[in-house]
């Protein structure tokens, strides 16, 4: 069971590769709940920083800011 996103038999050739890539993307993408939880953490951190330094500019960077982060 090395491919947990593989829940069906795929078509032959390039179409099957496309189908599997889509399933892999869906499997690896964070769920809406996970994204909401992360945004809550970011908001809490931003509030703490703004309380200490009101003129600070807080920006998220890396894979989270591009939407390419993994759920864990």
C-alpha positions, 0 to 999 in steps of 0.5 A: 500500500505505497500509494494511498491516493490510488483508490481506483484503476486508472486509464491506460497511458497519459490519461491514466497518469493525469488521473493519478496526478489529480488524485495525488493532488487531492490526497496531499492538499490540505482540507479546508479545516486544516487551512482554517486552523493554520490561518487562525494560528497566523492571525493569533501570531499577527495580533501578538506582534501588532500588540508589541510593535503596532507598525510592524508589517507581518507577512507569511512566506514560503510554501504556506503563502504560495498554497503549496504546503503539505497538511502536516 
